[in-house]
Every structure is written in C-alpha cells, then in structure tokens.
Amino acid sequence: MSSNIEPLAREMAERICRRHGMRESEIPGWVELHWPCAAAMLESGVMDETGEWIPEQDIFRGIEAYRERAAR
C-alpha cells in the first residue's frame, strides 16, 4: 500500500527512532514496519510531523485510525 502521506510518515518514524537512540542499522526495518502507524497518528491529529504527541489529543482516536488503515 502506498499513499501521499507515506514519505512523510517514513520521515516521521525515522525521527522517532533517532530521537530515541536507535542504532542506524535497525532504523530501516523499524520504519518499514511502523510507518503505517505513524501515518495514522498524523492523519488523526494526535501526532505532529516531528513525531511528537499533540497535547490533549485522544490517543484512542489515533489507534482507531490505525485499525482502519490496517483494514484497507
């Protein structure tokens, strides 16, 4: 599955990995697995483009968006 948000979600996932000190060799695999979740969180408005949680947003809205994305 590919979408217009995919490149942005992949960059977002990479930023999250680096911010948390993940080894560079592990980042590509993690991004491949998790970019759809990053896309759902971004689309639902619970995370910003840097991968930071947006205060006072309902994380469950993001989780539901991920479920919907995964079901497509």
Secondary structure as GFF3:
##gff-version 3
##sequence-region A 1 72
A	DSSP	alpha_helix	6	19	.	.	.	ID=ss1
A	DSSP	three_ten_helix	24	26	.	.	.	ID=ss2
A	DSSP	alpha_helix	27	44	.	.	.	ID=ss3
A	DSSP	alpha_helix	59	71	.	.	.	ID=ss4
###
